[in-house]
Amino acid sequence: MITAIVLISADVDRIPEVAQEIADLDGVTEVYSVAGDADLIALVRVRQHEDLADVIADRLNKVKGVTGTATHIAFRTYSKHDLETAFSLGLD
């Protein structure tokens, strides 16, 4: 599975609508409304790199109210859950 983190700039008066439309797209697993340089952050998970173009360039970027995006491709995922499993000795 390939994960992309998409930072999204949006028209301020349409942020909730833009967030919902993006969340409804196939391949988008989560959308966060955030403070900082971006208005929204979307997590996109697809099976192939070519699918990123379909989700991000062909659909997400065309949602009314999206004014810009910056996409980051994840190489690895680290989480507390993953680390606990990796270092578990199997003792309860």
HTML snippet that shows the backbone in 3Dmol.js (N, CA, C, O; Angstrom):
<script src="https://3Dmol.org/build/3Dmol-min.js"></script>
<div id="view" style="width:600px;height:400px;position:relative"></div>
<script>
const pdb = `
ATOM      1  N   MET A   1       0.852  -1.168   0.000  1.00  0.00           N
ATOM      2  CA  MET A   1       0.000   0.000   0.000  1.00  0.00           C
ATOM      3  C   MET A   1       0.901   1.235   0.000  1.00  0.00           C
ATOM      4  O   MET A   1       1.871   1.303   0.755  1.00  0.00           O
ATOM      5  N   ILE A   2       0.580   2.196  -0.837  1.00  0.00           N
ATOM      6  CA  ILE A   2       1.329   3.445  -0.933  1.00  0.00           C
ATOM      7  C   ILE A   2       0.522   4.529  -0.239  1.00  0.00           C
ATOM      8  O   ILE A   2      -0.673   4.684  -0.489  1.00  0.00           O
ATOM      9  N   THR A   3       1.182   5.275   0.632  1.00  0.00           N
ATOM     10  CA  THR A   3       0.519   6.348   1.365  1.00  0.00           C
ATOM     11  C   THR A   3       1.089   7.688   0.933  1.00  0.00           C
ATOM     12  O   THR A   3       2.304   7.858   0.840  1.00  0.00           O
ATOM     13  N   ALA A   4       0.206   8.631   0.673  1.00  0.00           N
ATOM     14  CA  ALA A   4       0.601  10.002   0.371  1.00  0.00           C
ATOM     15  C   ALA A   4      -0.089  10.923   1.368  1.00  0.00           C
ATOM     16  O   ALA A   4      -1.255  10.733   1.713  1.00  0.00           O
ATOM     17  N   ILE A   5       0.651  11.914   1.818  1.00  0.00           N
ATOM     18  CA  ILE A   5       0.106  12.947   2.702  1.00  0.00           C
ATOM     19  C   ILE A   5      -0.020  14.196   1.843  1.00  0.00           C
ATOM     20  O   ILE A   5       0.971  14.682   1.299  1.00  0.00           O
ATOM     21  N   VAL A   6      -1.238  14.717   1.719  1.00  0.00           N
ATOM     22  CA  VAL A   6      -1.488  15.853   0.841  1.00  0.00           C
ATOM     23  C   VAL A   6      -1.878  17.062   1.679  1.00  0.00           C
ATOM     24  O   VAL A   6      -2.899  17.053   2.367  1.00  0.00           O
ATOM     25  N   LEU A   7      -1.046  18.106   1.613  1.00  0.00           N
ATOM     26  CA  LEU A   7      -1.346  19.371   2.276  1.00  0.00           C
ATOM     27  C   LEU A   7      -2.162  20.201   1.295  1.00  0.00           C
ATOM     28  O   LEU A   7      -1.756  20.398   0.150  1.00  0.00           O
ATOM     29  N   ILE A   8      -3.308  20.685   1.744  1.00  0.00           N
ATOM     30  CA  ILE A   8      -4.263  21.331   0.847  1.00  0.00           C
ATOM     31  C   ILE A   8      -4.556  22.752   1.305  1.00  0.00           C
ATOM     32  O   ILE A   8      -4.866  22.992   2.472  1.00  0.00           O
ATOM     33  N   SER A   9      -4.454  23.691   0.368  1.00  0.00           N
ATOM     34  CA  SER A   9      -4.923  25.054   0.600  1.00  0.00           C
ATOM     35  C   SER A   9      -6.304  25.153  -0.026  1.00  0.00           C
ATOM     36  O   SER A   9      -6.544  24.648  -1.123  1.00  0.00           O
ATOM     37  N   ALA A  10      -7.213  25.816   0.693  1.00  0.00           N
ATOM     38  CA  ALA A  10      -8.595  25.888   0.213  1.00  0.00           C
ATOM     39  C   ALA A  10      -9.170  27.278   0.462  1.00  0.00           C
ATOM     40  O   ALA A  10      -8.689  28.021   1.317  1.00  0.00           O
ATOM     41  N   ASP A  11     -10.214  27.615  -0.306  1.00  0.00           N
ATOM     42  CA  ASP A  11     -10.947  28.848  -0.049  1.00  0.00           C
ATOM     43  C   ASP A  11     -11.485  28.786   1.372  1.00  0.00           C
ATOM     44  O   ASP A  11     -12.140  27.813   1.748  1.00  0.00           O
ATOM     45  N   VAL A  12     -11.215  29.814   2.159  1.00  0.00           N
ATOM     46  CA  VAL A  12     -11.571  29.816   3.578  1.00  0.00           C
ATOM     47  C   VAL A  12     -13.065  29.596   3.794  1.00  0.00           C
ATOM     48  O   VAL A  12     -13.459  28.906   4.734  1.00  0.00           O
ATOM     49  N   ASP A  13     -13.897  30.172   2.935  1.00  0.00           N
ATOM     50  CA  ASP A  13     -15.344  30.040   3.130  1.00  0.00           C
ATOM     51  C   ASP A  13     -15.891  28.685   2.692  1.00  0.00           C
ATOM     52  O   ASP A  13     -17.085  28.427   2.846  1.00  0.00           O
ATOM     53  N   ARG A  14     -15.029  27.804   2.141  1.00  0.00           N
ATOM     54  CA  ARG A  14     -15.490  26.485   1.694  1.00  0.00           C
ATOM     55  C   ARG A  14     -14.744  25.334   2.353  1.00  0.00           C
ATOM     56  O   ARG A  14     -14.875  24.196   1.901  1.00  0.00           O
ATOM     57  N   ILE A  15     -13.978  25.580   3.389  1.00  0.00           N
ATOM     58  CA  ILE A  15     -13.162  24.523   3.991  1.00  0.00           C
ATOM     59  C   ILE A  15     -13.991  23.305   4.405  1.00  0.00           C
ATOM     60  O   ILE A  15     -13.605  22.190   4.055  1.00  0.00           O
ATOM     61  N   PRO A  16     -15.096  23.449   5.124  1.00  0.00           N
ATOM     62  CA  PRO A  16     -15.855  22.245   5.504  1.00  0.00           C
ATOM     63  C   PRO A  16     -16.381  21.459   4.303  1.00  0.00           C
ATOM     64  O   PRO A  16     -16.342  20.229   4.305  1.00  0.00           O
ATOM     65  N   GLU A  17     -16.872  22.157   3.280  1.00  0.00           N
ATOM     66  CA  GLU A  17     -17.395  21.488   2.090  1.00  0.00           C
ATOM     67  C   GLU A  17     -16.278  20.806   1.303  1.00  0.00           C
ATOM     68  O   GLU A  17     -16.441  19.685   0.822  1.00  0.00           O
ATOM     69  N   VAL A  18     -15.140  21.495   1.179  1.00  0.00           N
ATOM     70  CA  VAL A  18     -13.995  20.923   0.477  1.00  0.00           C
ATOM     71  C   VAL A  18     -13.519  19.667   1.206  1.00  0.00           C
ATOM     72  O   VAL A  18     -13.247  18.645   0.576  1.00  0.00           O
ATOM     73  N   ALA A  19     -13.420  19.746   2.526  1.00  0.00           N
ATOM     74  CA  ALA A  19     -12.975  18.606   3.329  1.00  0.00           C
ATOM     75  C   ALA A  19     -13.897  17.403   3.116  1.00  0.00           C
ATOM     76  O   ALA A  19     -13.416  16.283   2.943  1.00  0.00           O
ATOM     77  N   GLN A  20     -15.196  17.619   3.125  1.00  0.00           N
ATOM     78  CA  GLN A  20     -16.142  16.514   2.954  1.00  0.00           C
ATOM     79  C   GLN A  20     -16.069  15.921   1.554  1.00  0.00           C
ATOM     80  O   GLN A  20     -16.105  14.701   1.394  1.00  0.00           O
ATOM     81  N   GLU A  21     -15.966  16.777   0.540  1.00  0.00           N
ATOM     82  CA  GLU A  21     -15.868  16.271  -0.834  1.00  0.00           C
ATOM     83  C   GLU A  21     -14.607  15.443  -1.029  1.00  0.00           C
ATOM     84  O   GLU A  21     -14.634  14.410  -1.697  1.00  0.00           O
ATOM     85  N   ILE A  22     -13.502  15.897  -0.444  1.00  0.00           N
ATOM     86  CA  ILE A  22     -12.254  15.142  -0.551  1.00  0.00           C
ATOM     87  C   ILE A  22     -12.356  13.829   0.216  1.00  0.00           C
ATOM     88  O   ILE A  22     -11.892  12.796  -0.265  1.00  0.00           O
ATOM     89  N   ALA A  23     -12.957  13.859   1.401  1.00  0.00           N
ATOM     90  CA  ALA A  23     -13.115  12.643   2.206  1.00  0.00           C
ATOM     91  C   ALA A  23     -13.947  11.593   1.483  1.00  0.00           C
ATOM     92  O   ALA A  23     -13.774  10.397   1.717  1.00  0.00           O
ATOM     93  N   ASP A  24     -14.840  12.026   0.615  1.00  0.00           N
ATOM     94  CA  ASP A  24     -15.704  11.105  -0.121  1.00  0.00           C
ATOM     95  C   ASP A  24     -15.023  10.465  -1.333  1.00  0.00           C
ATOM     96  O   ASP A  24     -15.591   9.559  -1.943  1.00  0.00           O
ATOM     97  N   LEU A  25     -13.824  10.916  -1.693  1.00  0.00           N
ATOM     98  CA  LEU A  25     -13.127  10.366  -2.852  1.00  0.00           C
ATOM     99  C   LEU A  25     -12.559   8.979  -2.535  1.00  0.00           C
ATOM    100  O   LEU A  25     -12.028   8.757  -1.447  1.00  0.00           O
ATOM    101  N   ASP A  26     -12.672   8.056  -3.482  1.00  0.00           N
ATOM    102  CA  ASP A  26     -12.038   6.749  -3.338  1.00  0.00           C
ATOM    103  C   ASP A  26     -10.531   6.946  -3.243  1.00  0.00           C
ATOM    104  O   ASP A  26      -9.948   7.705  -4.017  1.00  0.00           O
ATOM    105  N   GLY A  27      -9.908   6.266  -2.298  1.00  0.00           N
ATOM    106  CA  GLY A  27      -8.475   6.381  -2.097  1.00  0.00           C
ATOM    107  C   GLY A  27      -8.101   7.318  -0.973  1.00  0.00           C
ATOM    108  O   GLY A  27      -6.989   7.242  -0.451  1.00  0.00           O
ATOM    109  N   VAL A  28      -9.011   8.205  -0.588  1.00  0.00           N
ATOM    110  CA  VAL A  28      -8.765   9.115   0.530  1.00  0.00           C
ATOM    111  C   VAL A  28      -9.305   8.443   1.786  1.00  0.00           C
ATOM    112  O   VAL A  28     -10.487   8.109   1.864  1.00  0.00           O
ATOM    113  N   THR A  29      -8.417   8.248   2.778  1.00  0.00           N
ATOM    114  CA  THR A  29      -8.848   7.555   3.991  1.00  0.00           C
ATOM    115  C   THR A  29      -9.190   8.509   5.119  1.00  0.00           C
ATOM    116  O   THR A  29     -10.018   8.186   5.970  1.00  0.00           O
ATOM    117  N   GLU A  30      -8.564   9.682   5.141  1.00  0.00           N
ATOM    118  CA  GLU A  30      -8.814  10.644   6.211  1.00  0.00           C
ATOM    119  C   GLU A  30      -8.556  12.052   5.708  1.00  0.00           C
ATOM    120  O   GLU A  30      -7.710  12.260   4.839  1.00  0.00           O
ATOM    121  N   VAL A  31      -9.280  13.013   6.249  1.00  0.00           N
ATOM    122  CA  VAL A  31      -9.028  14.430   5.981  1.00  0.00           C
ATOM    123  C   VAL A  31      -9.080  15.163   7.312  1.00  0.00           C
ATOM    124  O   VAL A  31     -10.018  14.995   8.091  1.00  0.00           O
ATOM    125  N   TYR A  32      -8.063  15.978   7.561  1.00  0.00           N
ATOM    126  CA  TYR A  32      -7.979  16.742   8.808  1.00  0.00           C
ATOM    127  C   TYR A  32      -8.024  18.234   8.498  1.00  0.00           C
ATOM    128  O   TYR A  32      -7.365  18.699   7.569  1.00  0.00           O
ATOM    129  N   SER A  33      -8.789  18.969   9.264  1.00  0.00           N
ATOM    130  CA  SER A  33      -8.744  20.424   9.243  1.00  0.00           C
ATOM    131  C   SER A  33      -7.659  20.823  10.236  1.00  0.00           C
ATOM    132  O   SER A  33      -7.690  20.404  11.393  1.00  0.00           O
ATOM    133  N   VAL A  34      -6.689  21.640   9.783  1.00  0.00           N
ATOM    134  CA  VAL A  34      -5.520  21.912  10.611  1.00  0.00           C
ATOM    135  C   VAL A  34      -5.187  23.400  10.656  1.00  0.00           C
ATOM    136  O   VAL A  34      -5.658  24.189   9.836  1.00  0.00           O
ATOM    137  N   ALA A  35      -4.366  23.758  11.632  1.00  0.00           N
ATOM    138  CA  ALA A  35      -3.798  25.101  11.709  1.00  0.00           C
ATOM    139  C   ALA A  35      -2.397  25.038  11.109  1.00  0.00           C
ATOM    140  O   ALA A  35      -1.759  23.986  11.138  1.00  0.00           O
ATOM    141  N   GLY A  36      -1.925  26.133  10.576  1.00  0.00           N
ATOM    142  CA  GLY A  36      -0.573  26.166  10.022  1.00  0.00           C
ATOM    143  C   GLY A  36      -0.591  26.573   8.566  1.00  0.00           C
ATOM    144  O   GLY A  36      -1.469  27.317   8.127  1.00  0.00           O
ATOM    145  N   ASP A  37       0.389  26.078   7.816  1.00  0.00           N
ATOM    146  CA  ASP A  37       0.543  26.467   6.418  1.00  0.00           C
ATOM    147  C   ASP A  37      -0.556  25.909   5.508  1.00  0.00           C
ATOM    148  O   ASP A  37      -0.854  26.494   4.467  1.00  0.00           O
ATOM    149  N   ALA A  38      -1.146  24.802   5.892  1.00  0.00           N
ATOM    150  CA  ALA A  38      -2.210  24.184   5.093  1.00  0.00           C
ATOM    151  C   ALA A  38      -3.544  24.349   5.809  1.00  0.00           C
ATOM    152  O   ALA A  38      -3.593  24.534   7.026  1.00  0.00           O
ATOM    153  N   ASP A  39      -4.617  24.280   5.039  1.00  0.00           N
ATOM    154  CA  ASP A  39      -5.965  24.328   5.621  1.00  0.00           C
ATOM    155  C   ASP A  39      -6.463  22.926   5.959  1.00  0.00           C
ATOM    156  O   ASP A  39      -7.161  22.723   6.953  1.00  0.00           O
ATOM    157  N   LEU A  40      -6.091  21.960   5.111  1.00  0.00           N
ATOM    158  CA  LEU A  40      -6.512  20.567   5.266  1.00  0.00           C
ATOM    159  C   LEU A  40      -5.326  19.652   4.989  1.00  0.00           C
ATOM    160  O   LEU A  40      -4.422  20.004   4.232  1.00  0.00           O
ATOM    161  N   ILE A  41      -5.339  18.487   5.604  1.00  0.00           N
ATOM    162  CA  ILE A  41      -4.379  17.441   5.282  1.00  0.00           C
ATOM    163  C   ILE A  41      -5.166  16.174   4.999  1.00  0.00           C
ATOM    164  O   ILE A  41      -5.996  15.749   5.803  1.00  0.00           O
ATOM    165  N   ALA A  42      -4.895  15.572   3.841  1.00  0.00           N
ATOM    166  CA  ALA A  42      -5.572  14.340   3.446  1.00  0.00           C
ATOM    167  C   ALA A  42      -4.567  13.198   3.397  1.00  0.00           C
ATOM    168  O   ALA A  42      -3.434  13.374   2.949  1.00  0.00           O
ATOM    169  N   LEU A  43      -4.988  12.035   3.857  1.00  0.00           N
ATOM    170  CA  LEU A  43      -4.200  10.814   3.712  1.00  0.00           C
ATOM    171  C   LEU A  43      -4.795  10.019   2.559  1.00  0.00           C
ATOM    172  O   LEU A  43      -5.984   9.701   2.547  1.00  0.00           O
ATOM    173  N   VAL A  44      -3.942   9.708   1.595  1.00  0.00           N
ATOM    174  CA  VAL A  44      -4.359   8.956   0.414  1.00  0.00           C
ATOM    175  C   VAL A  44      -3.622   7.630   0.440  1.00  0.00           C
ATOM    176  O   VAL A  44      -2.399   7.596   0.575  1.00  0.00           O
ATOM    177  N   ARG A  45      -4.353   6.550   0.312  1.00  0.00           N
ATOM    178  CA  ARG A  45      -3.748   5.214   0.297  1.00  0.00           C
ATOM    179  C   ARG A  45      -4.216   4.476  -0.952  1.00  0.00           C
ATOM    180  O   ARG A  45      -5.410   4.271  -1.169  1.00  0.00           O
ATOM    181  N   VAL A  46      -3.231   4.081  -1.771  1.00  0.00           N
ATOM    182  CA  VAL A  46      -3.518   3.400  -3.031  1.00  0.00           C
ATOM    183  C   VAL A  46      -2.576   2.215  -3.198  1.00  0.00           C
ATOM    184  O   VAL A  46      -1.594   2.091  -2.467  1.00  0.00           O
ATOM    185  N   ARG A  47      -2.870   1.352  -4.150  1.00  0.00           N
ATOM    186  CA  ARG A  47      -2.058   0.149  -4.370  1.00  0.00           C
ATOM    187  C   ARG A  47      -0.853   0.411  -5.271  1.00  0.00           C
ATOM    188  O   ARG A  47       0.189  -0.222  -5.099  1.00  0.00           O
ATOM    189  N   GLN A  48      -0.978   1.331  -6.225  1.00  0.00           N
ATOM    190  CA  GLN A  48       0.099   1.581  -7.187  1.00  0.00           C
ATOM    191  C   GLN A  48       0.366   3.075  -7.296  1.00  0.00           C
ATOM    192  O   GLN A  48      -0.521   3.899  -7.074  1.00  0.00           O
ATOM    193  N   HIS A  49       1.616   3.411  -7.644  1.00  0.00           N
ATOM    194  CA  HIS A  49       1.979   4.824  -7.795  1.00  0.00           C
ATOM    195  C   HIS A  49       1.099   5.528  -8.830  1.00  0.00           C
ATOM    196  O   HIS A  49       0.736   6.692  -8.660  1.00  0.00           O
ATOM    197  N   GLU A  50       0.766   4.816  -9.891  1.00  0.00           N
ATOM    198  CA  GLU A  50      -0.057   5.410 -10.939  1.00  0.00           C
ATOM    199  C   GLU A  50      -1.421   5.843 -10.411  1.00  0.00           C
ATOM    200  O   GLU A  50      -2.022   6.780 -10.937  1.00  0.00           O
ATOM    201  N   ASP A  51      -1.907   5.169  -9.379  1.00  0.00           N
ATOM    202  CA  ASP A  51      -3.206   5.512  -8.801  1.00  0.00           C
ATOM    203  C   ASP A  51      -3.174   6.864  -8.090  1.00  0.00           C
ATOM    204  O   ASP A  51      -4.215   7.500  -7.925  1.00  0.00           O
ATOM    205  N   LEU A  52      -1.990   7.307  -7.670  1.00  0.00           N
ATOM    206  CA  LEU A  52      -1.884   8.619  -7.022  1.00  0.00           C
ATOM    207  C   LEU A  52      -2.307   9.727  -7.975  1.00  0.00           C
ATOM    208  O   LEU A  52      -2.981  10.674  -7.571  1.00  0.00           O
ATOM    209  N   ALA A  53      -1.915   9.612  -9.229  1.00  0.00           N
ATOM    210  CA  ALA A  53      -2.297  10.623 -10.222  1.00  0.00           C
ATOM    211  C   ALA A  53      -3.809  10.686 -10.385  1.00  0.00           C
ATOM    212  O   ALA A  53      -4.381  11.769 -10.509  1.00  0.00           O
ATOM    213  N   ASP A  54      -4.450   9.530 -10.384  1.00  0.00           N
ATOM    214  CA  ASP A  54      -5.904   9.489 -10.524  1.00  0.00           C
ATOM    215  C   ASP A  54      -6.586  10.169  -9.339  1.00  0.00           C
ATOM    216  O   ASP A  54      -7.497  10.977  -9.520  1.00  0.00           O
ATOM    217  N   VAL A  55      -6.145   9.841  -8.131  1.00  0.00           N
ATOM    218  CA  VAL A  55      -6.799  10.387  -6.935  1.00  0.00           C
ATOM    219  C   VAL A  55      -6.446  11.860  -6.740  1.00  0.00           C
ATOM    220  O   VAL A  55      -7.336  12.688  -6.540  1.00  0.00           O
ATOM    221  N   ILE A  56      -5.164  12.192  -6.797  1.00  0.00           N
ATOM    222  CA  ILE A  56      -4.740  13.545  -6.435  1.00  0.00           C
ATOM    223  C   ILE A  56      -4.866  14.522  -7.599  1.00  0.00           C
ATOM    224  O   ILE A  56      -5.566  15.529  -7.493  1.00  0.00           O
ATOM    225  N   ALA A  57      -4.194  14.230  -8.706  1.00  0.00           N
ATOM    226  CA  ALA A  57      -4.199  15.181  -9.822  1.00  0.00           C
ATOM    227  C   ALA A  57      -5.539  15.250 -10.550  1.00  0.00           C
ATOM    228  O   ALA A  57      -5.990  16.331 -10.929  1.00  0.00           O
ATOM    229  N   ASP A  58      -6.172  14.093 -10.744  1.00  0.00           N
ATOM    230  CA  ASP A  58      -7.394  14.067 -11.550  1.00  0.00           C
ATOM    231  C   ASP A  58      -8.671  14.353 -10.769  1.00  0.00           C
ATOM    232  O   ASP A  58      -9.659  14.792 -11.356  1.00  0.00           O
ATOM    233  N   ARG A  59      -8.674  14.112  -9.447  1.00  0.00           N
ATOM    234  CA  ARG A  59      -9.911  14.309  -8.694  1.00  0.00           C
ATOM    235  C   ARG A  59      -9.768  15.300  -7.553  1.00  0.00           C
ATOM    236  O   ARG A  59     -10.518  16.274  -7.493  1.00  0.00           O
ATOM    237  N   LEU A  60      -8.824  15.078  -6.644  1.00  0.00           N
ATOM    238  CA  LEU A  60      -8.692  15.948  -5.470  1.00  0.00           C
ATOM    239  C   LEU A  60      -8.422  17.402  -5.882  1.00  0.00           C
ATOM    240  O   LEU A  60      -9.059  18.322  -5.369  1.00  0.00           O
ATOM    241  N   ASN A  61      -7.484  17.606  -6.802  1.00  0.00           N
ATOM    242  CA  ASN A  61      -7.138  18.960  -7.227  1.00  0.00           C
ATOM    243  C   ASN A  61      -8.283  19.678  -7.935  1.00  0.00           C
ATOM    244  O   ASN A  61      -8.266  20.903  -8.057  1.00  0.00           O
ATOM    245  N   LYS A  62      -9.266  18.930  -8.398  1.00  0.00           N
ATOM    246  CA  LYS A  62     -10.378  19.523  -9.138  1.00  0.00           C
ATOM    247  C   LYS A  62     -11.603  19.798  -8.269  1.00  0.00           C
ATOM    248  O   LYS A  62     -12.625  20.265  -8.772  1.00  0.00           O
ATOM    249  N   VAL A  63     -11.510  19.512  -6.969  1.00  0.00           N
ATOM    250  CA  VAL A  63     -12.620  19.828  -6.063  1.00  0.00           C
ATOM    251  C   VAL A  63     -12.745  21.344  -5.977  1.00  0.00           C
ATOM    252  O   VAL A  63     -11.760  22.046  -5.751  1.00  0.00           O
ATOM    253  N   LYS A  64     -13.949  21.833  -6.156  1.00  0.00           N
ATOM    254  CA  LYS A  64     -14.194  23.277  -6.104  1.00  0.00           C
ATOM    255  C   LYS A  64     -13.766  23.816  -4.743  1.00  0.00           C
ATOM    256  O   LYS A  64     -14.207  23.325  -3.704  1.00  0.00           O
ATOM    257  N   GLY A  65     -12.904  24.826  -4.758  1.00  0.00           N
ATOM    258  CA  GLY A  65     -12.425  25.425  -3.523  1.00  0.00           C
ATOM    259  C   GLY A  65     -10.984  25.062  -3.185  1.00  0.00           C
ATOM    260  O   GLY A  65     -10.370  25.707  -2.334  1.00  0.00           O
ATOM    261  N   VAL A  66     -10.432  24.035  -3.841  1.00  0.00           N
ATOM    262  CA  VAL A  66      -9.021  23.697  -3.641  1.00  0.00           C
ATOM    263  C   VAL A  66      -8.193  24.703  -4.434  1.00  0.00           C
ATOM    264  O   VAL A  66      -8.377  24.852  -5.642  1.00  0.00           O
ATOM    265  N   THR A  67      -7.279  25.393  -3.750  1.00  0.00           N
ATOM    266  CA  THR A  67      -6.460  26.397  -4.420  1.00  0.00           C
ATOM    267  C   THR A  67      -5.008  25.965  -4.602  1.00  0.00           C
ATOM    268  O   THR A  67      -4.260  26.596  -5.348  1.00  0.00           O
ATOM    269  N   GLY A  68      -4.607  24.888  -3.920  1.00  0.00           N
ATOM    270  CA  GLY A  68      -3.255  24.378  -4.082  1.00  0.00           C
ATOM    271  C   GLY A  68      -3.025  23.153  -3.236  1.00  0.00           C
ATOM    272  O   GLY A  68      -3.714  22.933  -2.240  1.00  0.00           O
ATOM    273  N   THR A  69      -2.032  22.339  -3.643  1.00  0.00           N
ATOM    274  CA  THR A  69      -1.691  21.144  -2.884  1.00  0.00           C
ATOM    275  C   THR A  69      -0.176  20.952  -2.873  1.00  0.00           C
ATOM    276  O   THR A  69       0.534  21.448  -3.747  1.00  0.00           O
ATOM    277  N   ALA A  70       0.295  20.231  -1.881  1.00  0.00           N
ATOM    278  CA  ALA A  70       1.679  19.751  -1.813  1.00  0.00           C
ATOM    279  C   ALA A  70       1.591  18.308  -1.350  1.00  0.00           C
ATOM    280  O   ALA A  70       1.014  18.019  -0.301  1.00  0.00           O
ATOM    281  N   THR A  71       2.162  17.408  -2.128  1.00  0.00           N
ATOM    282  CA  THR A  71       2.038  15.979  -1.849  1.00  0.00           C
ATOM    283  C   THR A  71       3.355  15.412  -1.364  1.00  0.00           C
ATOM    284  O   THR A  71       4.408  15.674  -1.946  1.00  0.00           O
ATOM    285  N   HIS A  72       3.293  14.627  -0.289  1.00  0.00           N
ATOM    286  CA  HIS A  72       4.451  13.952   0.287  1.00  0.00           C
ATOM    287  C   HIS A  72       4.182  12.453   0.246  1.00  0.00           C
ATOM    288  O   HIS A  72       3.153  11.990   0.737  1.00  0.00           O
ATOM    289  N   ILE A  73       5.106  11.695  -0.340  1.00  0.00           N
ATOM    290  CA  ILE A  73       4.975  10.240  -0.422  1.00  0.00           C
ATOM    291  C   ILE A  73       5.686   9.627   0.785  1.00  0.00           C
ATOM    292  O   ILE A  73       6.834   9.963   1.074  1.00  0.00           O
ATOM    293  N   ALA A  74       5.002   8.733   1.480  1.00  0.00           N
ATOM    294  CA  ALA A  74       5.585   8.082   2.661  1.00  0.00           C
ATOM    295  C   ALA A  74       6.447   6.898   2.228  1.00  0.00           C
ATOM    296  O   ALA A  74       6.035   6.091   1.394  1.00  0.00           O
ATOM    297  N   PHE A  75       7.655   6.802   2.806  1.00  0.00           N
ATOM    298  CA  PHE A  75       8.524   5.646   2.565  1.00  0.00           C
ATOM    299  C   PHE A  75       8.219   4.518   3.542  1.00  0.00           C
ATOM    300  O   PHE A  75       8.116   3.355   3.152  1.00  0.00           O
ATOM    301  N   ARG A  76       8.077   4.878   4.823  1.00  0.00           N
ATOM    302  CA  ARG A  76       7.801   3.907   5.879  1.00  0.00           C
ATOM    303  C   ARG A  76       6.786   4.508   6.830  1.00  0.00           C
ATOM    304  O   ARG A  76       6.606   5.724   6.891  1.00  0.00           O
ATOM    305  N   THR A  77       6.129   3.632   7.568  1.00  0.00           N
ATOM    306  CA  THR A  77       5.204   4.059   8.601  1.00  0.00           C
ATOM    307  C   THR A  77       5.751   3.636   9.953  1.00  0.00           C
ATOM    308  O   THR A  77       6.115   2.477  10.152  1.00  0.00           O
ATOM    309  N   TYR A  78       5.804   4.572  10.871  1.00  0.00           N
ATOM    310  CA  TYR A  78       6.204   4.288  12.237  1.00  0.00           C
ATOM    311  C   TYR A  78       5.042   4.671  13.133  1.00  0.00           C
ATOM    312  O   TYR A  78       4.457   5.744  12.983  1.00  0.00           O
ATOM    313  N   SER A  79       4.714   3.799  14.055  1.00  0.00           N
ATOM    314  CA  SER A  79       3.662   4.124  15.010  1.00  0.00           C
ATOM    315  C   SER A  79       3.975   3.419  16.317  1.00  0.00           C
ATOM    316  O   SER A  79       4.769   2.479  16.353  1.00  0.00           O
ATOM    317  N   LYS A  80       3.352   3.876  17.382  1.00  0.00           N
ATOM    318  CA  LYS A  80       3.543   3.246  18.683  1.00  0.00           C
ATOM    319  C   LYS A  80       3.173   1.770  18.614  1.00  0.00           C
ATOM    320  O   LYS A  80       3.867   0.920  19.172  1.00  0.00           O
ATOM    321  N   HIS A  81       2.077   1.472  17.924  1.00  0.00           N
ATOM    322  CA  HIS A  81       1.633   0.078  17.785  1.00  0.00           C
ATOM    323  C   HIS A  81       2.702  -0.764  17.101  1.00  0.00           C
ATOM    324  O   HIS A  81       3.010  -1.862  17.565  1.00  0.00           O
ATOM    325  N   ASP A  82       3.275  -0.266  15.999  1.00  0.00           N
ATOM    326  CA  ASP A  82       4.303  -1.011  15.273  1.00  0.00           C
ATOM    327  C   ASP A  82       5.527  -1.258  16.142  1.00  0.00           C
ATOM    328  O   ASP A  82       6.086  -2.354  16.131  1.00  0.00           O
ATOM    329  N   LEU A  83       5.946  -0.247  16.895  1.00  0.00           N
ATOM    330  CA  LEU A  83       7.133  -0.391  17.736  1.00  0.00           C
ATOM    331  C   LEU A  83       6.896  -1.377  18.868  1.00  0.00           C
ATOM    332  O   LEU A  83       7.786  -2.159  19.202  1.00  0.00           O
ATOM    333  N   GLU A  84       5.711  -1.352  19.463  1.00  0.00           N
ATOM    334  CA  GLU A  84       5.405  -2.293  20.533  1.00  0.00           C
ATOM    335  C   GLU A  84       5.427  -3.726  20.019  1.00  0.00           C
ATOM    336  O   GLU A  84       5.908  -4.625  20.710  1.00  0.00           O
ATOM    337  N   THR A  85       4.917  -3.945  18.829  1.00  0.00           N
ATOM    338  CA  THR A  85       4.909  -5.285  18.238  1.00  0.00           C
ATOM    339  C   THR A  85       6.326  -5.744  17.911  1.00  0.00           C
ATOM    340  O   THR A  85       6.684  -6.896  18.156  1.00  0.00           O
ATOM    341  N   ALA A  86       7.128  -4.841  17.359  1.00  0.00           N
ATOM    342  CA  ALA A  86       8.489  -5.196  16.972  1.00  0.00           C
ATOM    343  C   ALA A  86       9.349  -5.581  18.170  1.00  0.00           C
ATOM    344  O   ALA A  86      10.205  -6.459  18.062  1.00  0.00           O
ATOM    345  N   PHE A  87       9.130  -4.934  19.308  1.00  0.00           N
ATOM    346  CA  PHE A  87       9.959  -5.168  20.481  1.00  0.00           C
ATOM    347  C   PHE A  87       9.292  -6.075  21.522  1.00  0.00           C
ATOM    348  O   PHE A  87       9.810  -6.246  22.626  1.00  0.00           O
ATOM    349  N   SER A  88       8.154  -6.649  21.167  1.00  0.00           N
ATOM    350  CA  SER A  88       7.451  -7.521  22.102  1.00  0.00           C
ATOM    351  C   SER A  88       8.181  -8.853  22.255  1.00  0.00           C
ATOM    352  O   SER A  88       8.640  -9.448  21.280  1.00  0.00           O
ATOM    353  N   LEU A  89       8.274  -9.297  23.490  1.00  0.00           N
ATOM    354  CA  LEU A  89       8.882 -10.592  23.758  1.00  0.00           C
ATOM    355  C   LEU A  89       7.842 -11.701  23.844  1.00  0.00           C
ATOM    356  O   LEU A  89       8.177 -12.869  24.045  1.00  0.00           O
ATOM    357  N   GLY A  90       6.584 -11.325  23.689  1.00  0.00           N
ATOM    358  CA  GLY A  90       5.522 -12.306  23.751  1.00  0.00           C
ATOM    359  C   GLY A  90       5.091 -12.620  25.169  1.00  0.00           C
ATOM    360  O   GLY A  90       4.328 -13.560  25.391  1.00  0.00           O
ATOM    361  N   LEU A  91       5.565 -11.849  26.128  1.00  0.00           N
ATOM    362  CA  LEU A  91       5.190 -12.066  27.537  1.00  0.00           C
ATOM    363  C   LEU A  91       4.017 -11.176  27.901  1.00  0.00           C
ATOM    364  O   LEU A  91       3.996 -10.001  27.534  1.00  0.00           O
ATOM    365  N   ASP A  92       3.069 -11.701  28.598  1.00  0.00           N
ATOM    366  CA  ASP A  92       1.922 -10.903  29.037  1.00  0.00           C
ATOM    367  C   ASP A  92       1.980 -10.678  30.525  1.00  0.00           C
ATOM    368  O   ASP A  92       1.099 -10.026  31.086  1.00  0.00           O
TER     369      ASP A  92
END
`;
const viewer = $3Dmol.createViewer("view");
viewer.addModel(pdb, "pdb");
viewer.setStyle({}, {cartoon: {color: "spectrum"}});
viewer.zoomTo();
viewer.render();
</script>
